[in-house]
Amino acid sequence: MNPLVRVHHHNLLLALLLGAMVSLGVPSPGSAASFDDTYPCPHPGGSDPALVCPSGEVGKPYTLQLTGKAGCDAYWWEIVNSSLPEGLSMSRSGLISGTPVAAGESRFWVIIHDLLPEEGGPPWCAGDNKSEREFIIRILPGFVVTTDSAPAGLTGRPYTLALGSGVQSAPGQTTPPPSAPSWSVEGTLPPGLALDATTGVISGTPTADGTYTFTVRASLPDGRSATRTLTIEVKTALTVVPPGTIPPAEVGVPVRIQLGATGGRPEYTWSLTSGALPDGVALTAAGLIAGRPLVSGTFRFTATVADAGGQSAAYAGVLRVAPRLAIARPLSLRPVVVGRFVQVRVVATGGVAPTTWTVTGILPRGVRFDPATATLTGIPRAPGRFRITFVGTDALGVTAKRSYLLVVLAPRQSTGP
């Protein structure tokens, strides 16, 4: 075939192919991918060619999908010679996402590429006709609720929580808001509590225990708002059940005092947190003060009970330990004379009143013992030697005794001149 004929035939086929592509709406290899400058990042007008994206706020999630047009209708994206606001990143598909961490303006350049067939693009995409454009994202200071947790409350006890808000320009950089926000609550506060919409104070007296989760919202006049989900746990108050008046104790006499608690969350654990108990006496984890005091004195102490929920309550007590009951006087009895008045009083030390007294043995005729005053009185009528024992018993059952020999002498005989 004539070479001229072959060239003419080839050109005719190419023309027919290009005509078919145009008639089918298939972009030609020279059609460049470009940016949509109307959405989502429009050009605001003016001499600056940069496209301005929607603003974000510090601390609040940000999501933006870039869009393109023309080219092969399938694209991939990359950032060059610049960076996004701190906390944001862009995927290959042009999705910008993340949570901004600092206020300010970021300008960055983005290249849009045609997605070639070997990259997953359409089979008719003949080449990467890319475009480049500058973008702007402004990050505004974020409005936040600064209260991040709520303390636990106690049933029947007053409760107050002042909510706070602020404007955050960077982590750890929070300033008061430009104006006082109004407050609202979504969810259920503990029964007995209410939120003041003007001051942002949650207050009242909880009436039922339980765990209550709710969301507070702070709203500024400029339309910005912030939320925070909080939880208030209301517990039954832990209360000490005192043992009443602690009775006096005595050296060597067993002591047993049971402390109690109610409310809170059992199990209860007791400990001595201040002061001291006498030697020989200790406080158990079950709240039992027990032992035999080895020394006398006044012992002031504080016992604290803790429950399984972290509450604690204290009991301040005083334990008075008396010395052991003993007979101090008389050490011995002097001889007495028939017909002469006798008076001997028994004196005891220590012990816990009242002390009752008895005497054992045989008293001389005319002499008697008064148990109310622990006194031996009278006029002996006959001489003799009398072995007697004084016995004292105090309120705790402690007994003290001492034996004596009482000698009664006959009166002296007088001689005449």
Contacts in CASP RR format, 6 or more apart in sequence:
PFRMAT RR
TARGET T0000
AUTHOR 0000-0000-0000
METHOD contacts of the structure
MODEL  1
MNPLVRVHHHNLLLALLLGAMVSLGVPSPGSAASFDDTYPCPHPGGSDPA
LVCPSGEVGKPYTLQLTGKAGCDAYWWEIVNSSLPEGLSMSRSGLISGTP
VAAGESRFWVIIHDLLPEEGGPPWCAGDNKSEREFIIRILPGFVVTTDSA
PAGLTGRPYTLALGSGVQSAPGQTTPPPSAPSWSVEGTLPPGLALDATTG
VISGTPTADGTYTFTVRASLPDGRSATRTLTIEVKTALTVVPPGTIPPAE
VGVPVRIQLGATGGRPEYTWSLTSGALPDGVALTAAGLIAGRPLVSGTFR
FTATVADAGGQSAAYAGVLRVAPRLAIARPLSLRPVVVGRFVQVRVVATG
GVAPTTWTVTGILPRGVRFDPATATLTGIPRAPGRFRITFVGTDALGVTA
KRSYLLVVLAPRQSTGP
18 28 0 8 1.000
21 28 0 8 1.000
21 124 0 8 1.000
22 28 0 8 1.000
26 124 0 8 1.000
27 70 0 8 1.000
27 71 0 8 1.000
27 72 0 8 1.000
27 73 0 8 1.000
27 124 0 8 1.000
28 126 0 8 1.000
29 126 0 8 1.000
29 127 0 8 1.000
29 129 0 8 1.000
30 126 0 8 1.000
30 129 0 8 1.000
31 70 0 8 1.000
31 71 0 8 1.000
31 72 0 8 1.000
31 129 0 8 1.000
32 70 0 8 1.000
32 71 0 8 1.000
32 129 0 8 1.000
32 130 0 8 1.000
32 131 0 8 1.000
33 68 0 8 1.000
33 69 0 8 1.000
33 70 0 8 1.000
33 71 0 8 1.000
33 72 0 8 1.000
33 75 0 8 1.000
33 112 0 8 1.000
33 113 0 8 1.000
33 114 0 8 1.000
33 129 0 8 1.000
33 130 0 8 1.000
33 131 0 8 1.000
34 68 0 8 1.000
34 69 0 8 1.000
34 70 0 8 1.000
34 71 0 8 1.000
34 112 0 8 1.000
34 131 0 8 1.000
35 41 0 8 1.000
35 51 0 8 1.000
35 66 0 8 1.000
35 67 0 8 1.000
35 68 0 8 1.000
35 69 0 8 1.000
35 110 0 8 1.000
35 112 0 8 1.000
35 131 0 8 1.000
35 133 0 8 1.000
36 67 0 8 1.000
36 68 0 8 1.000
36 69 0 8 1.000
37 43 0 8 1.000
37 51 0 8 1.000
37 133 0 8 1.000
39 67 0 8 1.000
40 53 0 8 1.000
40 54 0 8 1.000
40 64 0 8 1.000
40 65 0 8 1.000
40 66 0 8 1.000
40 67 0 8 1.000
41 51 0 8 1.000
41 52 0 8 1.000
41 53 0 8 1.000
41 54 0 8 1.000
41 64 0 8 1.000
41 66 0 8 1.000
41 135 0 8 1.000
42 51 0 8 1.000
42 52 0 8 1.000
43 49 0 8 1.000
43 50 0 8 1.000
43 51 0 8 1.000
43 52 0 8 1.000
44 52 0 8 1.000
49 133 0 8 1.000
49 134 0 8 1.000
50 107 0 8 1.000
50 133 0 8 1.000
50 134 0 8 1.000
50 135 0 8 1.000
50 136 0 8 1.000
51 133 0 8 1.000
51 134 0 8 1.000
51 135 0 8 1.000
51 136 0 8 1.000
52 135 0 8 1.000
52 136 0 8 1.000
52 138 0 8 1.000
53 64 0 8 1.000
53 96 0 8 1.000
53 135 0 8 1.000
53 136 0 8 1.000
53 137 0 8 1.000
54 64 0 8 1.000
54 137 0 8 1.000
55 137 0 8 1.000
55 138 0 8 1.000
55 139 0 8 1.000
55 140 0 8 1.000
56 62 0 8 1.000
56 100 0 8 1.000
56 137 0 8 1.000
56 138 0 8 1.000
56 139 0 8 1.000
56 140 0 8 1.000
57 100 0 8 1.000
57 139 0 8 1.000
57 140 0 8 1.000
57 141 0 8 1.000
57 142 0 8 1.000
57 143 0 8 1.000
57 224 0 8 1.000
58 100 0 8 1.000
58 101 0 8 1.000
58 102 0 8 1.000
58 103 0 8 1.000
58 139 0 8 1.000
58 140 0 8 1.000
58 141 0 8 1.000
58 142 0 8 1.000
58 168 0 8 1.000
58 169 0 8 1.000
58 170 0 8 1.000
59 99 0 8 1.000
59 100 0 8 1.000
59 101 0 8 1.000
59 142 0 8 1.000
59 144 0 8 1.000
59 168 0 8 1.000
60 99 0 8 1.000
60 100 0 8 1.000
60 142 0 8 1.000
61 97 0 8 1.000
61 98 0 8 1.000
61 99 0 8 1.000
62 88 0 8 1.000
62 96 0 8 1.000
62 97 0 8 1.000
62 98 0 8 1.000
62 99 0 8 1.000
62 100 0 8 1.000
63 95 0 8 1.000
63 96 0 8 1.000
63 97 0 8 1.000
63 98 0 8 1.000
64 95 0 8 1.000
64 96 0 8 1.000
64 97 0 8 1.000
64 137 0 8 1.000
65 93 0 8 1.000
65 94 0 8 1.000
65 95 0 8 1.000
65 96 0 8 1.000
66 77 0 8 1.000
66 90 0 8 1.000
66 94 0 8 1.000
66 95 0 8 1.000
66 96 0 8 1.000
66 110 0 8 1.000
66 112 0 8 1.000
68 75 0 8 1.000
68 112 0 8 1.000
71 114 0 8 1.000
71 125 0 8 1.000
71 129 0 8 1.000
72 114 0 8 1.000
72 115 0 8 1.000
72 116 0 8 1.000
72 121 0 8 1.000
72 122 0 8 1.000
72 124 0 8 1.000
72 125 0 8 1.000
72 127 0 8 1.000
73 122 0 8 1.000
74 114 0 8 1.000
74 115 0 8 1.000
74 120 0 8 1.000
74 121 0 8 1.000
74 122 0 8 1.000
74 125 0 8 1.000
75 94 0 8 1.000
75 112 0 8 1.000
75 113 0 8 1.000
75 114 0 8 1.000
75 115 0 8 1.000
76 92 0 8 1.000
76 93 0 8 1.000
76 94 0 8 1.000
76 112 0 8 1.000
76 113 0 8 1.000
76 115 0 8 1.000
76 119 0 8 1.000
77 90 0 8 1.000
77 91 0 8 1.000
77 92 0 8 1.000
77 93 0 8 1.000
77 94 0 8 1.000
77 110 0 8 1.000
77 111 0 8 1.000
77 112 0 8 1.000
77 113 0 8 1.000
78 92 0 8 1.000
78 110 0 8 1.000
78 111 0 8 1.000
78 113 0 8 1.000
79 90 0 8 1.000
79 108 0 8 1.000
79 109 0 8 1.000
79 110 0 8 1.000
79 111 0 8 1.000
80 109 0 8 1.000
80 110 0 8 1.000
80 111 0 8 1.000
80 132 0 8 1.000
81 109 0 8 1.000
82 106 0 8 1.000
82 107 0 8 1.000
82 108 0 8 1.000
82 109 0 8 1.000
83 106 0 8 1.000
83 108 0 8 1.000
84 90 0 8 1.000
84 96 0 8 1.000
84 106 0 8 1.000
84 108 0 8 1.000
84 137 0 8 1.000
85 100 0 8 1.000
85 102 0 8 1.000
85 104 0 8 1.000
85 106 0 8 1.000
85 137 0 8 1.000
85 139 0 8 1.000
86 100 0 8 1.000
86 101 0 8 1.000
86 102 0 8 1.000
87 98 0 8 1.000
87 99 0 8 1.000
87 100 0 8 1.000
87 101 0 8 1.000
88 96 0 8 1.000
88 97 0 8 1.000
88 98 0 8 1.000
88 99 0 8 1.000
88 100 0 8 1.000
88 137 0 8 1.000
89 96 0 8 1.000
89 97 0 8 1.000
89 98 0 8 1.000
90 96 0 8 1.000
90 110 0 8 1.000
91 97 0 8 1.000
96 137 0 8 1.000
100 139 0 8 1.000
101 170 0 8 1.000
101 171 0 8 1.000
102 139 0 8 1.000
102 169 0 8 1.000
102 170 0 8 1.000
102 171 0 8 1.000
103 139 0 8 1.000
103 140 0 8 1.000
103 141 0 8 1.000
103 142 0 8 1.000
103 169 0 8 1.000
103 170 0 8 1.000
104 138 0 8 1.000
104 139 0 8 1.000
104 140 0 8 1.000
105 136 0 8 1.000
105 137 0 8 1.000
105 138 0 8 1.000
105 139 0 8 1.000
106 136 0 8 1.000
106 137 0 8 1.000
106 138 0 8 1.000
106 139 0 8 1.000
107 134 0 8 1.000
107 135 0 8 1.000
107 136 0 8 1.000
108 134 0 8 1.000
108 135 0 8 1.000
108 137 0 8 1.000
109 132 0 8 1.000
109 133 0 8 1.000
109 134 0 8 1.000
109 135 0 8 1.000
110 132 0 8 1.000
110 133 0 8 1.000
110 134 0 8 1.000
110 135 0 8 1.000
111 130 0 8 1.000
111 131 0 8 1.000
111 132 0 8 1.000
112 130 0 8 1.000
112 131 0 8 1.000
112 132 0 8 1.000
112 133 0 8 1.000
113 128 0 8 1.000
113 130 0 8 1.000
114 125 0 8 1.000
114 127 0 8 1.000
114 128 0 8 1.000
114 129 0 8 1.000
114 130 0 8 1.000
115 121 0 8 1.000
115 122 0 8 1.000
115 125 0 8 1.000
116 125 0 8 1.000
116 127 0 8 1.000
116 128 0 8 1.000
117 123 0 8 1.000
117 124 0 8 1.000
117 125 0 8 1.000
141 167 0 8 1.000
141 168 0 8 1.000
141 169 0 8 1.000
142 167 0 8 1.000
142 168 0 8 1.000
142 169 0 8 1.000
142 224 0 8 1.000
142 226 0 8 1.000
143 165 0 8 1.000
143 166 0 8 1.000
143 167 0 8 1.000
143 168 0 8 1.000
143 177 0 8 1.000
143 218 0 8 1.000
143 220 0 8 1.000
143 224 0 8 1.000
143 225 0 8 1.000
143 226 0 8 1.000
144 165 0 8 1.000
144 166 0 8 1.000
144 167 0 8 1.000
144 168 0 8 1.000
144 174 0 8 1.000
144 226 0 8 1.000
144 228 0 8 1.000
145 163 0 8 1.000
145 164 0 8 1.000
145 165 0 8 1.000
145 216 0 8 1.000
145 218 0 8 1.000
145 226 0 8 1.000
145 227 0 8 1.000
145 228 0 8 1.000
146 164 0 8 1.000
146 165 0 8 1.000
146 166 0 8 1.000
146 174 0 8 1.000
147 161 0 8 1.000
147 162 0 8 1.000
147 163 0 8 1.000
147 164 0 8 1.000
147 216 0 8 1.000
147 228 0 8 1.000
147 230 0 8 1.000
148 228 0 8 1.000
149 230 0 8 1.000
149 231 0 8 1.000
150 161 0 8 1.000
150 202 0 8 1.000
150 230 0 8 1.000
150 231 0 8 1.000
150 232 0 8 1.000
151 161 0 8 1.000
151 232 0 8 1.000
152 232 0 8 1.000
152 233 0 8 1.000
152 234 0 8 1.000
152 235 0 8 1.000
153 159 0 8 1.000
153 190 0 8 1.000
153 206 0 8 1.000
153 232 0 8 1.000
153 233 0 8 1.000
153 234 0 8 1.000
153 235 0 8 1.000
154 206 0 8 1.000
154 234 0 8 1.000
154 235 0 8 1.000
154 236 0 8 1.000
154 237 0 8 1.000
154 311 0 8 1.000
155 206 0 8 1.000
155 207 0 8 1.000
155 208 0 8 1.000
155 209 0 8 1.000
155 234 0 8 1.000
155 235 0 8 1.000
155 236 0 8 1.000
155 237 0 8 1.000
156 205 0 8 1.000
156 206 0 8 1.000
156 207 0 8 1.000
156 237 0 8 1.000
157 205 0 8 1.000
157 206 0 8 1.000
157 237 0 8 1.000
158 203 0 8 1.000
158 204 0 8 1.000
158 205 0 8 1.000
159 190 0 8 1.000
159 193 0 8 1.000
159 202 0 8 1.000
159 203 0 8 1.000
159 204 0 8 1.000
159 205 0 8 1.000
159 206 0 8 1.000
159 232 0 8 1.000
160 201 0 8 1.000
160 202 0 8 1.000
160 203 0 8 1.000
160 204 0 8 1.000
161 201 0 8 1.000
161 202 0 8 1.000
161 203 0 8 1.000
161 232 0 8 1.000
162 199 0 8 1.000
162 200 0 8 1.000
162 201 0 8 1.000
162 202 0 8 1.000
163 183 0 8 1.000
163 195 0 8 1.000
163 200 0 8 1.000
163 201 0 8 1.000
163 202 0 8 1.000
163 216 0 8 1.000
163 218 0 8 1.000
164 200 0 8 1.000
164 218 0 8 1.000
165 177 0 8 1.000
165 181 0 8 1.000
165 218 0 8 1.000
165 226 0 8 1.000
166 174 0 8 1.000
166 175 0 8 1.000
166 176 0 8 1.000
166 177 0 8 1.000
167 174 0 8 1.000
167 175 0 8 1.000
167 176 0 8 1.000
167 177 0 8 1.000
167 178 0 8 1.000
168 174 0 8 1.000
169 175 0 8 1.000
177 220 0 8 1.000
178 220 0 8 1.000
178 222 0 8 1.000
179 220 0 8 1.000
179 221 0 8 1.000
180 198 0 8 1.000
181 218 0 8 1.000
181 219 0 8 1.000
181 220 0 8 1.000
181 225 0 8 1.000
182 197 0 8 1.000
182 198 0 8 1.000
182 218 0 8 1.000
182 219 0 8 1.000
183 195 0 8 1.000
183 196 0 8 1.000
183 197 0 8 1.000
183 198 0 8 1.000
183 199 0 8 1.000
183 200 0 8 1.000
183 216 0 8 1.000
183 217 0 8 1.000
183 218 0 8 1.000
183 219 0 8 1.000
184 195 0 8 1.000
184 197 0 8 1.000
184 216 0 8 1.000
184 217 0 8 1.000
184 219 0 8 1.000
185 195 0 8 1.000
185 214 0 8 1.000
185 215 0 8 1.000
185 216 0 8 1.000
185 217 0 8 1.000
186 214 0 8 1.000
186 215 0 8 1.000
186 216 0 8 1.000
186 217 0 8 1.000
186 227 0 8 1.000
187 213 0 8 1.000
187 214 0 8 1.000
187 215 0 8 1.000
188 212 0 8 1.000
188 214 0 8 1.000
189 195 0 8 1.000
189 202 0 8 1.000
189 212 0 8 1.000
189 214 0 8 1.000
189 232 0 8 1.000
190 206 0 8 1.000
190 207 0 8 1.000
190 208 0 8 1.000
190 210 0 8 1.000
190 212 0 8 1.000
190 232 0 8 1.000
190 234 0 8 1.000
191 206 0 8 1.000
191 207 0 8 1.000
191 208 0 8 1.000
192 204 0 8 1.000
192 205 0 8 1.000
192 206 0 8 1.000
192 207 0 8 1.000
193 202 0 8 1.000
193 203 0 8 1.000
193 204 0 8 1.000
193 205 0 8 1.000
193 206 0 8 1.000
193 232 0 8 1.000
194 202 0 8 1.000
194 203 0 8 1.000
194 204 0 8 1.000
195 201 0 8 1.000
195 202 0 8 1.000
195 216 0 8 1.000
196 202 0 8 1.000
196 203 0 8 1.000
200 216 0 8 1.000
202 232 0 8 1.000
206 234 0 8 1.000
208 234 0 8 1.000
209 234 0 8 1.000
209 235 0 8 1.000
209 236 0 8 1.000
210 233 0 8 1.000
210 234 0 8 1.000
210 235 0 8 1.000
211 231 0 8 1.000
211 232 0 8 1.000
211 233 0 8 1.000
211 234 0 8 1.000
212 231 0 8 1.000
212 232 0 8 1.000
212 233 0 8 1.000
212 234 0 8 1.000
213 229 0 8 1.000
213 230 0 8 1.000
213 231 0 8 1.000
214 229 0 8 1.000
214 230 0 8 1.000
214 231 0 8 1.000
214 232 0 8 1.000
215 227 0 8 1.000
215 228 0 8 1.000
215 229 0 8 1.000
215 230 0 8 1.000
216 227 0 8 1.000
216 228 0 8 1.000
216 230 0 8 1.000
217 225 0 8 1.000
217 226 0 8 1.000
217 227 0 8 1.000
218 225 0 8 1.000
218 226 0 8 1.000
218 227 0 8 1.000
219 225 0 8 1.000
235 264 0 8 1.000
235 265 0 8 1.000
235 309 0 8 1.000
235 311 0 8 1.000
236 263 0 8 1.000
236 264 0 8 1.000
237 263 0 8 1.000
237 264 0 8 1.000
237 311 0 8 1.000
238 261 0 8 1.000
238 262 0 8 1.000
238 263 0 8 1.000
238 264 0 8 1.000
238 305 0 8 1.000
238 307 0 8 1.000
238 311 0 8 1.000
238 312 0 8 1.000
238 313 0 8 1.000
239 261 0 8 1.000
239 262 0 8 1.000
239 263 0 8 1.000
239 313 0 8 1.000
240 259 0 8 1.000
240 260 0 8 1.000
240 261 0 8 1.000
240 305 0 8 1.000
240 313 0 8 1.000
240 314 0 8 1.000
240 315 0 8 1.000
241 259 0 8 1.000
241 260 0 8 1.000
241 261 0 8 1.000
241 262 0 8 1.000
242 259 0 8 1.000
242 260 0 8 1.000
242 315 0 8 1.000
243 257 0 8 1.000
243 258 0 8 1.000
243 259 0 8 1.000
243 260 0 8 1.000
246 257 0 8 1.000
246 317 0 8 1.000
246 318 0 8 1.000
246 319 0 8 1.000
246 320 0 8 1.000
248 320 0 8 1.000
248 321 0 8 1.000
248 322 0 8 1.000
248 352 0 8 1.000
249 255 0 8 1.000
249 278 0 8 1.000
249 293 0 8 1.000
249 319 0 8 1.000
249 320 0 8 1.000
249 321 0 8 1.000
249 322 0 8 1.000
249 352 0 8 1.000
249 396 0 8 1.000
250 293 0 8 1.000
250 296 0 8 1.000
250 321 0 8 1.000
250 322 0 8 1.000
250 323 0 8 1.000
250 324 0 8 1.000
250 325 0 8 1.000
250 350 0 8 1.000
250 351 0 8 1.000
250 352 0 8 1.000
250 394 0 8 1.000
250 396 0 8 1.000
250 398 0 8 1.000
251 293 0 8 1.000
251 294 0 8 1.000
251 295 0 8 1.000
251 296 0 8 1.000
251 321 0 8 1.000
251 322 0 8 1.000
251 323 0 8 1.000
251 324 0 8 1.000
252 292 0 8 1.000
252 293 0 8 1.000
252 294 0 8 1.000
252 324 0 8 1.000
253 292 0 8 1.000
253 293 0 8 1.000
253 396 0 8 1.000
253 397 0 8 1.000
253 398 0 8 1.000
254 290 0 8 1.000
254 291 0 8 1.000
254 292 0 8 1.000
255 281 0 8 1.000
255 289 0 8 1.000
255 290 0 8 1.000
255 291 0 8 1.000
255 292 0 8 1.000
255 293 0 8 1.000
255 319 0 8 1.000
256 288 0 8 1.000
256 289 0 8 1.000
256 290 0 8 1.000
256 291 0 8 1.000
257 288 0 8 1.000
257 289 0 8 1.000
257 290 0 8 1.000
257 319 0 8 1.000
258 287 0 8 1.000
258 288 0 8 1.000
258 289 0 8 1.000
259 270 0 8 1.000
259 283 0 8 1.000
259 287 0 8 1.000
259 288 0 8 1.000
259 289 0 8 1.000
259 303 0 8 1.000
259 305 0 8 1.000
259 315 0 8 1.000
260 268 0 8 1.000
260 287 0 8 1.000
260 305 0 8 1.000
261 268 0 8 1.000
261 305 0 8 1.000
261 307 0 8 1.000
261 313 0 8 1.000
263 307 0 8 1.000
264 307 0 8 1.000
264 309 0 8 1.000
264 311 0 8 1.000
265 307 0 8 1.000
265 308 0 8 1.000
265 309 0 8 1.000
265 310 0 8 1.000
265 311 0 8 1.000
266 307 0 8 1.000
266 308 0 8 1.000
267 307 0 8 1.000
267 308 0 8 1.000
268 287 0 8 1.000
268 305 0 8 1.000
268 306 0 8 1.000
268 307 0 8 1.000
269 285 0 8 1.000
269 305 0 8 1.000
269 306 0 8 1.000
269 307 0 8 1.000
270 283 0 8 1.000
270 284 0 8 1.000
270 285 0 8 1.000
270 286 0 8 1.000
270 287 0 8 1.000
270 303 0 8 1.000
270 304 0 8 1.000
270 305 0 8 1.000
271 283 0 8 1.000
271 285 0 8 1.000
271 303 0 8 1.000
271 304 0 8 1.000
271 306 0 8 1.000
272 283 0 8 1.000
272 301 0 8 1.000
272 302 0 8 1.000
272 303 0 8 1.000
272 304 0 8 1.000
273 302 0 8 1.000
273 303 0 8 1.000
273 304 0 8 1.000
273 314 0 8 1.000
274 301 0 8 1.000
274 302 0 8 1.000
275 299 0 8 1.000
275 300 0 8 1.000
275 301 0 8 1.000
275 302 0 8 1.000
276 299 0 8 1.000
276 301 0 8 1.000
277 283 0 8 1.000
277 289 0 8 1.000
277 299 0 8 1.000
277 301 0 8 1.000
277 319 0 8 1.000
278 293 0 8 1.000
278 294 0 8 1.000
278 295 0 8 1.000
278 296 0 8 1.000
278 297 0 8 1.000
278 299 0 8 1.000
278 319 0 8 1.000
278 321 0 8 1.000
279 293 0 8 1.000
279 294 0 8 1.000
279 295 0 8 1.000
280 291 0 8 1.000
280 292 0 8 1.000
280 293 0 8 1.000
280 294 0 8 1.000
281 289 0 8 1.000
281 290 0 8 1.000
281 291 0 8 1.000
281 292 0 8 1.000
281 293 0 8 1.000
281 319 0 8 1.000
282 289 0 8 1.000
282 290 0 8 1.000
282 291 0 8 1.000
283 289 0 8 1.000
283 301 0 8 1.000
283 303 0 8 1.000
284 290 0 8 1.000
287 303 0 8 1.000
287 305 0 8 1.000
289 303 0 8 1.000
289 319 0 8 1.000
293 321 0 8 1.000
295 321 0 8 1.000
296 321 0 8 1.000
296 322 0 8 1.000
296 323 0 8 1.000
296 350 0 8 1.000
297 320 0 8 1.000
297 321 0 8 1.000
297 322 0 8 1.000
298 318 0 8 1.000
298 319 0 8 1.000
298 320 0 8 1.000
298 321 0 8 1.000
299 318 0 8 1.000
299 319 0 8 1.000
299 320 0 8 1.000
299 321 0 8 1.000
300 316 0 8 1.000
300 317 0 8 1.000
300 318 0 8 1.000
301 316 0 8 1.000
301 317 0 8 1.000
301 318 0 8 1.000
301 319 0 8 1.000
302 314 0 8 1.000
302 315 0 8 1.000
302 316 0 8 1.000
302 317 0 8 1.000
303 314 0 8 1.000
303 315 0 8 1.000
303 317 0 8 1.000
304 312 0 8 1.000
304 313 0 8 1.000
304 314 0 8 1.000
304 315 0 8 1.000
305 312 0 8 1.000
305 313 0 8 1.000
305 314 0 8 1.000
305 315 0 8 1.000
306 312 0 8 1.000
322 350 0 8 1.000
322 351 0 8 1.000
322 352 0 8 1.000
323 349 0 8 1.000
323 350 0 8 1.000
323 351 0 8 1.000
324 350 0 8 1.000
324 351 0 8 1.000
324 398 0 8 1.000
324 400 0 8 1.000
325 348 0 8 1.000
325 349 0 8 1.000
325 350 0 8 1.000
325 351 0 8 1.000
325 352 0 8 1.000
325 355 0 8 1.000
325 392 0 8 1.000
325 394 0 8 1.000
325 398 0 8 1.000
325 399 0 8 1.000
325 400 0 8 1.000
326 348 0 8 1.000
326 349 0 8 1.000
326 350 0 8 1.000
326 400 0 8 1.000
327 346 0 8 1.000
327 347 0 8 1.000
327 348 0 8 1.000
327 390 0 8 1.000
327 392 0 8 1.000
327 400 0 8 1.000
327 401 0 8 1.000
327 402 0 8 1.000
328 347 0 8 1.000
328 348 0 8 1.000
328 349 0 8 1.000
329 345 0 8 1.000
329 346 0 8 1.000
329 347 0 8 1.000
330 344 0 8 1.000
330 346 0 8 1.000
330 347 0 8 1.000
330 404 0 8 1.000
332 404 0 8 1.000
332 405 0 8 1.000
333 344 0 8 1.000
333 404 0 8 1.000
333 405 0 8 1.000
333 406 0 8 1.000
333 407 0 8 1.000
335 407 0 8 1.000
335 408 0 8 1.000
335 409 0 8 1.000
336 342 0 8 1.000
336 364 0 8 1.000
336 380 0 8 1.000
336 406 0 8 1.000
336 407 0 8 1.000
336 408 0 8 1.000
336 409 0 8 1.000
337 380 0 8 1.000
337 408 0 8 1.000
337 409 0 8 1.000
337 410 0 8 1.000
337 411 0 8 1.000
338 380 0 8 1.000
338 381 0 8 1.000
338 382 0 8 1.000
338 383 0 8 1.000
338 408 0 8 1.000
338 409 0 8 1.000
338 410 0 8 1.000
338 411 0 8 1.000
339 379 0 8 1.000
339 380 0 8 1.000
339 381 0 8 1.000
339 411 0 8 1.000
340 379 0 8 1.000
340 380 0 8 1.000
340 411 0 8 1.000
341 377 0 8 1.000
341 378 0 8 1.000
341 379 0 8 1.000
342 367 0 8 1.000
342 376 0 8 1.000
342 377 0 8 1.000
342 378 0 8 1.000
342 379 0 8 1.000
342 380 0 8 1.000
343 375 0 8 1.000
343 376 0 8 1.000
343 377 0 8 1.000
343 378 0 8 1.000
344 375 0 8 1.000
344 376 0 8 1.000
344 377 0 8 1.000
345 373 0 8 1.000
345 374 0 8 1.000
345 375 0 8 1.000
345 376 0 8 1.000
346 357 0 8 1.000
346 374 0 8 1.000
346 375 0 8 1.000
346 376 0 8 1.000
346 390 0 8 1.000
347 374 0 8 1.000
348 355 0 8 1.000
348 374 0 8 1.000
348 392 0 8 1.000
348 400 0 8 1.000
350 394 0 8 1.000
351 394 0 8 1.000
351 395 0 8 1.000
351 396 0 8 1.000
351 398 0 8 1.000
352 394 0 8 1.000
352 395 0 8 1.000
352 396 0 8 1.000
352 398 0 8 1.000
353 394 0 8 1.000
353 395 0 8 1.000
354 394 0 8 1.000
354 395 0 8 1.000
355 374 0 8 1.000
355 392 0 8 1.000
355 393 0 8 1.000
355 394 0 8 1.000
355 395 0 8 1.000
356 371 0 8 1.000
356 392 0 8 1.000
356 393 0 8 1.000
357 369 0 8 1.000
357 371 0 8 1.000
357 374 0 8 1.000
357 390 0 8 1.000
357 391 0 8 1.000
357 392 0 8 1.000
358 369 0 8 1.000
358 371 0 8 1.000
358 390 0 8 1.000
358 391 0 8 1.000
358 392 0 8 1.000
358 393 0 8 1.000
359 369 0 8 1.000
359 371 0 8 1.000
359 376 0 8 1.000
359 388 0 8 1.000
359 389 0 8 1.000
359 390 0 8 1.000
359 391 0 8 1.000
360 388 0 8 1.000
360 389 0 8 1.000
360 391 0 8 1.000
361 386 0 8 1.000
361 387 0 8 1.000
361 388 0 8 1.000
361 389 0 8 1.000
362 386 0 8 1.000
362 387 0 8 1.000
362 388 0 8 1.000
363 369 0 8 1.000
363 376 0 8 1.000
363 386 0 8 1.000
363 388 0 8 1.000
363 406 0 8 1.000
364 380 0 8 1.000
364 381 0 8 1.000
364 382 0 8 1.000
364 384 0 8 1.000
364 386 0 8 1.000
364 406 0 8 1.000
364 408 0 8 1.000
365 380 0 8 1.000
365 381 0 8 1.000
365 382 0 8 1.000
366 378 0 8 1.000
366 379 0 8 1.000
366 380 0 8 1.000
366 381 0 8 1.000
367 376 0 8 1.000
367 377 0 8 1.000
367 378 0 8 1.000
367 379 0 8 1.000
367 380 0 8 1.000
368 376 0 8 1.000
368 377 0 8 1.000
368 378 0 8 1.000
369 375 0 8 1.000
369 376 0 8 1.000
370 376 0 8 1.000
370 377 0 8 1.000
374 390 0 8 1.000
374 392 0 8 1.000
380 408 0 8 1.000
382 408 0 8 1.000
383 408 0 8 1.000
383 409 0 8 1.000
383 410 0 8 1.000
384 407 0 8 1.000
384 408 0 8 1.000
385 405 0 8 1.000
385 406 0 8 1.000
385 407 0 8 1.000
385 408 0 8 1.000
386 405 0 8 1.000
386 406 0 8 1.000
386 407 0 8 1.000
386 408 0 8 1.000
387 403 0 8 1.000
387 404 0 8 1.000
387 405 0 8 1.000
387 406 0 8 1.000
388 403 0 8 1.000
388 404 0 8 1.000
388 406 0 8 1.000
389 401 0 8 1.000
389 402 0 8 1.000
389 403 0 8 1.000
389 404 0 8 1.000
390 401 0 8 1.000
390 402 0 8 1.000
390 404 0 8 1.000
391 399 0 8 1.000
391 400 0 8 1.000
391 401 0 8 1.000
392 399 0 8 1.000
392 400 0 8 1.000
392 401 0 8 1.000
393 399 0 8 1.000
END
